[in-house]
Structure formats: structure tokens, C-alpha cells
Amino acid sequence: MTEQRLDRISSALVENCRVVEAEIVGQTDAVVADWWAKKNAFRHAFTAQSLLRAARAHSDRPLRILNLSGLSCGHQDFSICAYLRAQGLSFEWLAVEHPASPHLANSVFKDLVQRNAIQILLLDLGEAQAGPLRELAGEADVVLFTEIAEHLEHRQFLKSLDLVTSVLRPEGTLILTTPNVDQLRFRLRHLLALEVDHWGDGHANMEAGIFGHITYYGVPRLRRLLADCGLAIHTARTVDFPYPDPNAGTAARIRHAFRLRLVRGAIAAGEAAWRWPAIQGTLKTLGELTVIEARLSERRPVPFAL
């Protein structure tokens, strides 16, 4: 599928993402709500695209989708469900949600869950066990693990990947997205010994119940950790968000536009550099967001560290 197709999917998702921002998240600034809606729609377009491919591969029966990321505000669940149903796809959508989630009482949230026929599995992912989860959720054709890896400490991340392998069908697909530690902006800031932003840092966010970013991953490390859990990456790409911060000044917007052109050009050059894997890997991993599809494979353990 082309970037143009991604743009069309993103445009179809943005309205539901805006409803979530304004009426569930509670963002009162219309400009900021619109910005987040566009960013989330852009991000979820990749997931929707992967689900469309999976649906074609399993056209003989409804696709069974399990969202292990947490239903949370319902960004991707509500927008992608509505989009897939509009495409005439037959699927079952299950989503894990923490029993103490404040969104469960939100009337808009409850209406969208019912309207999109989402089955909520009330479960604390941090305490979930493979056996009970499999009994509760069954086997899944697609497991979503999107925008959650960066919120988990290492031990919990590996346990969550074990949960993925326990419920994924042999021919199934894991879709994982997470901020990219190797993105161009982070590389430059590391080089200059400058701080790299971690969303949700600090006591104020903790006291407000925000689970911030703990760890950022790059494609090479994810490849190794996924293999340790019996998963092999089928496709991996990184992309930059095309929307600058609406509160940014003119200089910041110019820098964003320049970086976007630079990163997109570098990634395109990396795609063409197939004869030079090191150059290809360097250039293709400059985007802000990592998008991975993985499948079950032989487990390749990380060597024990002495």
C-alpha cells in the first residue's frame, strides 16, 4: 500500500480520535485536541493497514483481534473498529482494560464500546498469567501491543511478550508500535549530552495517575528481545509525525519541516541501500515511531550475563 493509502486511512480515523480527545480525555483546548487527534490517527493508520492485510489472509472467517495495550481512552479501538466495519470486514475485537480504569464510567466511552461491539476483558496486564488469559481470550489472529512497551519496566515487558506468544495463533501477527530511541532528534540530543524527553515524567504526572514513558527501544534491541520470547520480526519501519506542535513558534515549525524532509529522504535512501546493510539500517531507523509486525518463531534466548 502506498503513503497515499495511509493518508486516506488516517483521514478516516481522525474524527473518532478527536471525539476521544475532547469527550473522554477531556482536552478543552480545541487546537491541541485536533493536533492529538491527527497524530493518533496517523499512528493508528499503520495498525489499520496491517489489520486489512490480516483480514485478507483470513477471509474464510472473522478475524479475531486482541488488544493487549489496554483499552485506555479507546483511541485506536474506537477509530479502527469504526473504519474496519465501514470497509465491510468481519472481525471480533477484544481489549484488555485495567479494572480500575476511570474511563469505564465515562458515558461516551461506554457508548463507543457498545457501538463498536468491543469485548472488554477486565484484567491487570502486570498480573496476568498466560494460562488464564488464554482461557479468557482464546486464540487471536492479531495481537496489538501498541504504545505500551515504553510504559513498562523490562521484566514486565518480557512477561507481556510471553502473554503474546501464549494467545497468538501459529499463523498470527503481532503489531507493535513504540517511540524509537534511534530517531534523529534523540541521536542529536544524545550526541550533545542534552536531555531526551520522557512523556509523563515527574511527581505531578504520577499523582495525576499518568503512567509515563520509562524505556525507549530501537529496532535492533526489539528484534533481540522479541526473538528471546519466540517472535520474529516480519517487517519493521520507522516514520516521523507530519504535524508540528500547534503551540510551537515559527522557528520550531521551520525546524520540524526541515527535519521531516530530512528524515523522509534518509529513510527513502535507506530503502535503496540494500547492498549496504549498515547504511540501510542507520538511515531507515531515523523516524520517531517504530512500527513492527512479528510472527511466532523458534525462540532464540539472549545469553545469560555473567
C-alpha positions in Angstrom: 0.0 0.0 0.0 1.2 3.5 -0.8 1.6 6.5 1.5 -1.4 8.0 -0.2 -3.5 5.0 1.1 -2.1 5.6 4.6 -3.2 9.3 4.3 -6.7 8.1 3.3 -6.9 5.8 6.3 -5.6 8.4 8.6 -8.3 10.9 7.4 -11.0 8.3 8.0 -9.8 7.8 11.6 -9.3 11.3 12.7 -12.9 12.2 13.7 -13.2 9.4 16.2 -9.8 10.3 17.6 -11.0 13.9 18.0 -14.1 12.7 19.9 -11.9 10.7 22.3 -9.6 13.7 22.9 -12.4 16.1 23.6 -15.0 14.0 25.3 -13.1 11.2 27.0 -9.6 12.5 27.6 -11.1 15.9 28.4 -8.9 18.1 26.3 -10.6 21.5 26.4 -8.2 23.3 24.0 -9.7 22.6 20.6 -6.4 23.2 18.8 -4.4 20.8 21.0 -7.3 18.2 20.7 -7.1 18.5 17.0 -3.3 18.0 17.0 -3.5 14.9 19.1 -6.4 13.5 17.0 -4.3 13.9 13.9 -1.2 12.3 15.5 -3.2 9.4 16.8 -5.0 8.9 13.5 -1.7 8.9 11.7 -0.2 6.4 14.1 -3.3 4.1 14.0 -3.4 4.1 10.2 -0.4 1.7 10.2 -2.3 -0.6 12.6 -5.4 -0.4 10.4 -3.4 -1.1 7.3 -1.9 -4.3 8.9 -5.3 -5.4 10.0 -6.6 -5.1 6.5 -3.8 -7.3 5.2 -4.5 -9.8 8.0 -8.2 -9.8 7.1 -7.4 -10.7 3.5 -5.2 -13.6 4.7 -8.1 -14.9 6.9 -11.0 -14.2 4.6 -12.7 -17.6 5.4 -13.7 -16.5 8.9 -14.0 -13.4 11.2 -10.6 -12.0 12.2 -10.0 -12.3 15.9 -8.2 -9.3 17.3 -6.9 -8.9 20.8 -5.7 -5.5 22.0 -3.2 -6.2 24.9 -2.3 -2.5 25.0 -5.2 -1.6 27.3 -8.4 0.0 26.0 -7.4 3.1 27.9 -9.2 6.1 26.3 -10.1 3.9 23.2 -8.0 5.9 20.7 -7.3 3.1 18.3 -10.1 0.8 19.3 -12.9 3.2 18.6 -11.4 4.7 15.4 -10.1 1.5 13.9 -13.2 -0.6 14.7 -15.4 2.0 13.0 -13.1 2.1 10.0 -12.9 -1.7 9.6 -16.6 -2.1 9.9 -17.1 0.6 7.2 -14.9 -1.5 5.0 -17.2 -4.4 5.5 -14.7 -6.5 7.4 -15.9 -9.3 9.7 -14.0 -9.4 13.0 -14.1 -9.9 16.7 -12.4 -7.2 18.8 -11.3 -8.0 22.4 -9.5 -5.4 24.5 -7.8 -5.7 27.9 -8.6 -2.9 30.3 -7.5 -2.4 33.9 -10.4 -2.9 36.3 -9.7 0.5 38.0 -9.6 2.5 34.7 -11.5 5.8 35.3 -12.7 5.7 31.6 -15.0 2.7 32.3 -17.6 5.1 33.9 -17.4 7.7 31.1 -20.8 7.7 29.2 -19.2 8.5 25.8 -16.6 5.7 26.4 -19.4 3.2 27.2 -21.4 4.2 24.2 -18.5 3.8 21.8 -17.6 0.4 23.4 -21.2 -0.8 22.8 -21.5 0.8 19.3 -18.3 -0.9 18.2 -19.1 -4.3 19.8 -15.8 -4.3 21.7 -15.5 -7.1 24.3 -13.7 -5.7 27.3 -11.5 -8.1 29.4 -11.1 -6.6 32.8 -7.5 -7.5 33.7 -4.4 -6.0 35.2 -1.8 -6.8 32.5 1.0 -6.6 35.1 -0.5 -9.5 37.0 -1.9 -11.5 34.1 -0.8 -15.2 33.6 -0.6 -16.9 30.2 -3.0 -19.8 31.1 -5.9 -17.7 32.5 -5.5 -15.2 29.7 -5.7 -17.9 27.0 -8.9 -19.3 28.7 -10.4 -15.8 28.8 -9.4 -14.5 25.4 -8.9 -17.7 23.4 -6.5 -17.6 20.4 -6.0 -14.4 18.4 -5.2 -13.9 14.7 -3.7 -10.5 15.6 -2.4 -9.2 18.9 -2.0 -5.4 19.3 0.8 -4.2 21.5 0.8 -0.6 20.6 2.2 2.4 22.5 2.6 0.3 25.7 6.2 -1.0 25.6 7.6 2.4 26.6 5.5 2.4 29.7 6.7 -0.9 31.1 9.8 -1.8 33.0 11.9 -4.5 31.5 10.7 -7.5 33.4 7.0 -6.6 32.8 7.7 -6.0 29.1 9.2 -9.5 28.7 6.3 -11.1 30.6 3.9 -9.2 28.3 5.6 -10.7 25.3 5.2 -14.1 26.8 1.5 -13.4 27.0 1.5 -12.5 23.3 3.1 -15.9 22.4 0.6 -17.7 24.6 -2.5 -16.4 22.7 -1.2 -15.8 19.2 -2.3 -18.4 16.6 0.6 -20.1 14.8 0.0 -18.1 11.6 -0.9 -14.9 13.6 0.6 -11.5 13.7 1.8 -9.2 16.5 1.6 -5.5 15.7 3.9 -3.4 17.9 4.4 0.3 17.8 6.5 2.4 20.2 8.6 5.6 20.2 12.0 5.0 18.5 15.1 5.5 20.6 17.2 5.8 17.5 15.2 8.7 15.9 17.2 11.6 14.5 16.2 14.0 17.3 17.3 11.7 20.0 20.5 10.8 18.3 21.5 14.5 18.1 20.5 15.2 21.7 22.5 12.2 22.9 25.5 13.4 20.9 25.2 16.8 22.5 24.6 15.4 26.0 21.1 17.1 26.1 18.0 15.7 27.8 15.7 13.4 25.9 12.1 13.9 26.7 10.2 11.2 28.6 6.5 11.9 28.4 4.7 11.8 31.8 7.8 12.4 33.9 7.7 13.8 37.4 5.6 13.7 40.6 2.7 15.9 39.3 2.0 13.3 36.5 2.4 10.4 38.9 -0.1 11.9 41.3 -2.5 12.6 38.4 -2.4 8.9 37.6 -0.4 9.3 34.4 1.8 6.3 33.5 4.8 7.9 31.8 7.4 6.7 29.5 10.1 4.5 31.1 12.1 2.9 28.4 12.6 3.7 24.7 13.6 0.9 22.2 15.2 0.7 18.9 14.6 -1.9 16.2 17.8 -3.9 16.9 17.0 -4.4 20.6 13.4 -5.2 19.9 14.5 -7.8 17.3 16.6 -9.4 20.0 14.0 -9.3 22.8 11.2 -10.5 20.6 13.4 -13.4 19.5 14.1 -14.2 23.1 10.3 -14.6 23.6 9.8 -16.7 20.4 8.8 -13.9 18.0 10.5 -13.0 14.7 10.1 -9.5 13.1 8.5 -9.8 9.7 8.5 -6.1 8.8 9.9 -3.1 10.6 9.8 0.6 9.7 10.1 4.0 11.3 8.2 7.1 10.5 8.1 10.8 11.5 4.9 12.5 12.5 4.0 15.2 10.0 2.2 17.5 12.5 4.2 20.2 14.4 3.3 21.2 17.9 0.5 23.8 17.5 2.0 25.9 20.3 5.4 25.9 18.7 6.9 29.2 17.4 7.8 29.9 13.8 11.4 28.8 14.3 10.3 25.4 15.8 7.9 24.9 12.9 10.6 25.5 10.4 12.9 23.0 12.2 10.1 20.5 12.2 9.5 20.9 8.5 13.2 20.6 7.8 13.7 17.5 10.0 10.6 15.9 8.4 12.0 16.3 4.9 15.5 15.2 6.0 14.2 12.0 7.8 11.9 11.0 5.0 14.7 11.5 2.5 17.1 9.5 4.6 14.6 6.6 5.1 13.9 6.6 1.3 17.7 6.4 0.7 18.0 3.6 3.2 15.3 1.6 1.3 17.5 1.9 -1.8 20.8 1.0 0.0 20.1 -2.8 0.1 23.7 -3.6 -0.9 25.0 -1.8 2.3 23.0 -3.2 5.3 24.8 -1.0 7.8 23.9 2.2 5.9 20.4 0.9 5.3 19.9 0.1 9.0 21.2 3.5 10.0 19.0 5.5 7.6 15.8 3.5 8.0 15.7 3.9 11.7 15.7 7.7 11.9 11.9 8.1 12.3 10.1 9.0 15.5 7.8 6.0 15.6 8.7 2.3 15.2 6.1 0.1 13.6 6.7 -3.7 13.7 4.9 -6.8 12.6 6.1 -10.1 14.1 5.2 -13.7 14.0 5.8 -16.8 16.1 9.2 -18.4 15.6 11.8 -20.5 17.2 12.9 -19.0 20.5 16.4 -17.5 20.5 17.4 -16.7 24.1 19.5 -13.8 25.0 22.8 -15.2 26.5 22.9 -15.1 30.3 25.0 -12.2 31.5 27.8 -13.1 33.9 
